[in-house]
Structures are given as C-alpha cells and as structure tokens.
C-alpha cells in the first residue's frame, strides 16, 4: 500500500437521454405500435453508438515514481471510461523506465527529467522514434521531520555542503553552529531516479552524493525514513510531501517555500521542474488503445495533477500536446 493518498477528482459523466417528443397536431395520432418501434430504434442507435466508443487493447508503461501519482490516478479514472483497455504502469524510476522503453517492452515512459542524449542514441539505434509530452510541474521538495525544530531554511550552498561527499562526517552544527552537534541522516532517491539526476545536476553539480545516504527508488521508503528521525533529511516530489505534511516539514530554499504559486512561476528555483511522459510514435499509429489513453491523459492531466498535489501546466501546453499526439495517429 502507498502512504500517499491522492484526492480523486469527481468524474462528471454526461448521460445521453433519448427524449421522444410527441406533436400536438390533432391530425396525427401516435399508436402504441409506432411508439414501440420508435423506442426500439432509439435503443438500437444508442447501443450502436456505445459499441463504437468501446475500445479494447493493452497499454504498458513504466518509469518515474514522481510521475506515478498522476499516472495511477489517470489509469484508475480511465478504467471507468474504457473498461476493456488494460493499462499497466510500473515504477522503475526514470532511468529504469527508459531502459524498458529502449528494450521495447513498454509503450510509454514516465520521467521526472528530460531524456538524456545517450538514451536518445540508444532509442535511435533500436529504431524507436518517440515524442515527449509534458504532464505537470513539480517542485523537488527538501524535507525534515516535524520534530526537527531547528531547520527552516537552507541555501543552495548549504545543500551542497550537506549532500556532496567530501570524506567528512556531516553534522548539523557544520551548517549552523547553533544547530545540534549530531550527525545528519540522509535519504535520497536511487540512482535510477530522475529526481536523483535532477538533484545531481542542479545541486551537486554532478559531484558524488554522500556515501552514508539511504537510497531508494520508492519515495514512500524515503518518507518513512525522514518521518521517524529528527536528524533525517531527504528530498522527493512535491506531491509526496503534501500527502505527508502532518509528519514532514518542507525546508525553504534560499527563503522560498515550495507551493503551487512558487513552483508554477519558477520562483522556487532551482528545484522547480516539469514532469514528462515519452511515447513511441509507431505504437500510437498501431494501437488505438494507446492513442485513446494518451489523449485521455493529456485532456485530464491538469486536473489530475492538482488532485494529487502537483501543479497544472498552462492550457497551451496541453493543447500543443494534443496536437502533437493527433499528428502521430
């Protein structure tokens, strides 16, 4: 079971009601027989329309644990729209997801960072063309336990000093002499995670992460580790913080708190970032179920992103995504 619980948006399903209108012309008489025939015709037409809308097939994806709350919410809601389409989504981390995407075992790959050049090269070597779609914005959130009563704000330089391996034992007092003379306990996404890659790029400058850190591709493991230790610090996607904010405290970065406004505006820098999914072009054309699921995802990603704790994109981004998808069909 996951520790986060997303707030599912209420699905408004419009019902098409066949209304039979009877004229009041005194020269026209509607018999029971004609009424029955009309009703039968309406029911047949409605059944035919419903049958045409039903899609069958299988769709497979994998990738980022950060994107997982959005994608799992989309999958659950989509099942109500198209119950005969089987959508499966694994959570191997961004890097692990791209490995499966390159190997040809998935139709789409969720990512919390842009695809790397070496991943593009491997896809090209495998003869796989792909399209990038943005789903939402995220603010990578640095967290401590609620029982930690000394950390409120850290600078980017503080984060570098804490998280870069330099052979020393890291203590809170190394960052601020007024803080406890106790060892810092680190929790980080695993090296297959796009969140790790992003943190490595914008905070570590690609230096080595502290060797004492506990690494996991499962963000729930990180959440639980930080929750239970006043000396712990970790980082992961904003939605996982929101789902556990009663036991976790978000640390400001250079005085800026992560929230919808600062993430959307980019003020929460350098830890604001977009979230993606990558789709195989030929699979869109060959698999109507994949096309339909991706269309549904782009049409509803904004609402679902907000429902699970992320930040919707500008509407123009979703419209562009839908246009790019339509061009692949």
C-alpha positions in Angstrom: 0.0 0.0 0.0 1.2 3.5 -0.7 1.5 6.0 2.0 0.2 8.9 -0.1 -3.5 9.2 -0.9 -4.5 11.3 -3.9 -7.7 13.2 -3.9 -9.6 11.8 -6.9 -11.5 14.4 -8.8 -15.2 13.8 -9.2 -15.8 12.4 -12.7 -18.7 14.1 -14.4 -20.2 11.6 -16.8 -22.8 13.1 -19.1 -25.6 10.7 -20.0 -27.2 11.0 -23.4 -31.0 10.9 -22.8 -33.2 10.0 -25.7 -36.3 12.3 -25.5 -39.3 11.4 -27.6 -41.3 14.5 -28.4 -44.9 14.0 -29.4 -46.6 16.7 -31.5 -50.0 18.0 -30.6 -51.2 18.1 -34.2 -54.9 16.9 -34.0 -54.5 15.2 -37.4 -51.6 13.0 -36.2 -52.2 10.0 -33.9 -49.4 8.0 -32.4 -50.3 4.4 -31.8 -48.8 2.1 -29.2 -47.2 0.2 -32.1 -45.4 3.2 -33.6 -44.3 4.3 -30.2 -42.8 0.9 -29.5 -41.0 0.9 -32.9 -39.6 4.4 -32.2 -38.3 3.4 -28.8 -36.7 0.2 -30.2 -35.0 2.3 -32.9 -33.7 4.8 -30.3 -32.3 1.9 -28.1 -30.6 0.3 -31.1 -29.0 3.5 -32.2 -27.8 4.2 -28.6 -26.3 0.7 -28.3 -24.6 1.1 -31.7 -23.1 4.4 -30.6 -21.9 2.9 -27.3 -20.4 -0.1 -29.1 -18.4 2.2 -31.5 -17.0 4.1 -28.5 -15.7 0.9 -26.7 -12.0 0.2 -27.3 -10.1 -2.9 -26.5 -6.4 -3.5 -26.0 -3.4 -3.4 -23.8 -1.1 -0.5 -22.9 2.2 -0.7 -20.9 4.2 2.0 -19.3 6.9 2.4 -16.7 9.2 5.0 -15.2 9.3 7.7 -12.6 7.9 7.3 -9.1 7.4 11.0 -9.0 5.0 10.9 -12.0 3.3 7.7 -10.6 0.6 9.6 -8.5 -0.6 11.4 -11.7 -0.4 8.3 -13.9 -2.1 6.0 -11.4 -4.9 8.5 -10.9 -5.3 8.7 -14.7 -5.3 4.9 -15.1 -8.0 4.5 -12.4 -10.3 7.1 -13.9 -9.7 5.9 -17.5 -10.8 2.3 -16.5 -14.2 3.8 -15.9 -14.3 5.2 -19.4 -12.8 2.2 -21.2 -13.0 -0.9 -19.1 -11.8 -3.2 -21.9 -8.4 -1.4 -22.1 -5.8 -2.9 -19.8 -3.3 -0.2 -18.8 -0.3 -1.3 -16.6 2.3 1.1 -15.3 5.4 0.1 -13.5 7.6 2.3 -11.2 11.3 1.5 -12.0 12.4 5.1 -11.8 13.1 7.4 -14.7 16.3 5.7 -15.8 14.8 2.2 -15.3 11.8 3.2 -17.3 13.9 4.4 -20.2 15.8 1.0 -20.2 12.5 -0.8 -20.7 11.4 1.8 -23.3 14.6 1.2 -25.2 14.2 -2.6 -24.9 10.8 -2.4 -26.5 8.8 -3.7 -23.5 6.7 -0.5 -22.9 4.7 1.9 -25.0 5.4 4.9 -22.9 7.9 6.0 -20.3 7.3 8.5 -17.4 10.1 10.8 -16.5 10.9 13.4 -13.9 13.7 14.8 -16.0 14.3 15.3 -19.8 15.6 12.3 -21.7 19.4 12.1 -21.9 21.4 12.2 -25.1 22.7 8.7 -24.5 19.1 7.5 -24.1 18.2 9.2 -27.3 21.1 7.5 -29.1 20.1 4.0 -27.8 16.5 4.6 -29.0 17.7 5.7 -32.4 19.9 2.5 -32.6 16.9 0.4 -31.7 14.8 2.2 -34.5 12.4 3.7 -32.0 11.0 7.2 -32.7 9.4 8.9 -29.8 7.5 12.1 -28.8 7.9 14.0 -25.5 4.7 15.2 -23.7 4.7 17.4 -20.6 2.2 16.4 -17.9 2.7 18.8 -15.0 5.1 20.9 -13.0 6.8 19.7 -9.8 8.9 21.3 -7.1 11.5 18.9 -5.8 11.0 19.3 -2.0 13.6 19.1 0.7 12.1 17.8 3.9 12.9 17.1 7.5 10.7 15.6 10.3 8.2 17.7 12.0 10.1 17.1 15.3 13.1 18.8 13.8 12.7 22.3 15.4 15.9 24.0 14.1 15.8 23.8 10.3 13.5 26.2 8.5 15.6 27.4 5.6 18.7 26.2 3.7 20.6 27.9 0.9 21.7 26.1 -2.2 25.3 26.4 -0.8 24.1 24.7 2.4 22.6 21.9 0.4 25.9 21.4 -1.5 27.8 21.3 1.8 25.5 18.8 3.3 24.9 16.4 0.3 28.3 16.4 -1.5 30.6 13.6 -0.4 33.9 15.1 0.9 35.1 12.4 3.3 33.8 14.1 6.4 31.1 13.1 8.9 28.2 15.6 8.3 26.7 17.2 11.4 24.0 19.8 11.7 26.4 22.1 13.6 28.6 22.1 10.4 25.9 24.1 8.7 25.0 26.3 11.6 27.0 26.4 14.9 23.7 26.9 16.8 22.3 23.6 15.5 22.8 20.3 17.3 26.2 18.6 17.2 24.6 15.5 15.8 25.1 13.5 12.6 22.8 14.2 9.7 20.9 11.2 8.4 20.3 11.3 4.6 17.6 9.8 2.5 17.8 10.1 -1.3 16.0 8.7 -4.4 18.1 5.9 -6.0 20.4 6.5 -8.9 17.8 5.2 -11.4 15.5 8.0 -10.3 15.0 11.2 -12.4 14.7 13.1 -9.1 18.2 11.9 -8.2 19.5 13.0 -11.6 17.9 16.4 -11.3 19.3 17.0 -7.8 22.7 15.8 -9.0 22.6 18.4 -11.8 21.3 21.5 -10.0 22.6 21.0 -6.5 25.6 18.6 -6.6 27.0 19.8 -9.9 27.4 16.1 -10.7 29.7 15.5 -7.7 29.3 12.3 -5.6 26.3 12.1 -3.2 27.2 11.5 0.5 28.0 7.8 0.8 26.1 7.5 4.1 22.7 8.2 2.4 20.0 5.6 2.2 18.9 5.3 -1.4 15.5 4.0 -2.7 13.5 4.2 -5.9 10.4 4.0 -3.7 9.6 7.5 -2.4 7.5 6.0 0.4 10.6 4.5 1.9 12.2 8.0 1.9 9.1 9.5 3.5 9.0 6.9 6.3 12.7 7.2 6.9 12.5 11.0 7.4 9.3 10.8 9.4 10.9 8.7 12.1 14.2 10.5 12.7 14.6 14.1 13.9 18.1 14.2 12.4 17.0 13.0 9.0 16.7 15.0 5.8 15.5 13.9 2.3 14.1 15.1 -1.0 11.4 13.9 -3.4 8.4 15.2 -5.4 6.1 17.9 -4.0 3.1 15.6 -4.0 4.7 13.1 -1.6 5.4 16.0 0.8 1.8 17.2 0.6 0.5 13.7 1.3 2.6 13.6 4.5 2.8 17.2 5.6 1.4 16.3 9.0 4.7 14.5 9.8 7.1 16.2 7.5 8.3 19.8 7.2 9.3 21.4 3.9 12.5 23.3 4.1 12.7 26.7 2.3 15.4 27.0 -0.2 17.1 30.4 -0.2 14.0 31.8 1.6 11.4 30.4 -0.9 8.8 27.9 0.2 7.7 25.3 -2.3 4.0 25.8 -3.1 1.8 25.9 -6.2 2.5 29.6 -6.8 6.3 29.5 -6.5 6.5 26.2 -8.5 4.4 27.5 -11.3 6.2 30.8 -11.5 9.6 29.3 -11.3 10.4 31.4 -8.2 11.2 28.2 -6.3 14.5 27.8 -8.1 16.5 25.7 -8.9 14.2 22.9 -7.8 11.1 23.6 -9.9 10.9 21.2 -12.9 8.4 19.8 -15.5 7.2 16.2 -15.4 7.0 14.2 -18.7 5.9 11.1 -20.4 7.5 9.8 -23.6 5.5 7.8 -26.2 6.6 5.5 -29.1 5.4 7.1 -32.3 4.6 3.9 -34.2 2.7 2.4 -31.3 0.3 5.4 -31.4 -0.5 4.6 -35.0 -0.7 0.9 -34.5 -2.5 0.7 -31.1 -5.8 2.6 -30.9 -5.9 1.8 -27.1 -2.6 3.7 -26.6 -3.8 6.7 -28.6 -7.0 6.8 -26.7 -5.3 6.5 -23.3 -2.8 9.2 -24.2 -5.5 11.5 -25.5 -7.4 11.0 -22.2 -4.2 11.6 -20.2 -3.5 14.9 -21.9 -7.1 16.1 -21.6 -7.2 15.3 -17.9 -3.5 15.7 -16.8 -4.1 19.2 -15.4 -7.0 18.3 -13.2 -5.3 15.1 -12.1 -2.0 16.8 -11.3 -3.8 19.2 -9.0 -5.8 16.4 -7.5 -2.6 14.5 -6.4 -0.6 17.6 -5.4 1.3 18.8 -8.4 0.9 21.9 -10.5 -1.0 22.0 -13.8 0.7 23.4 -16.9 -0.6 26.4 -18.9 -3.5 25.2 -21.1 -1.5 26.0 -24.2 0.9 23.2 -23.3 -1.8 20.6 -23.1 -3.3 21.8 -26.4 0.2 21.5 -28.0 0.5 18.0 -26.6 -2.9 17.0 -28.1 -1.9 18.5 -31.5 1.4 16.5 -31.4 -0.5 13.4 -30.5 -3.1 13.8 -33.3 -0.2 14.2 -35.8 1.1 10.7 -34.9 -2.2 9.0 -35.4 
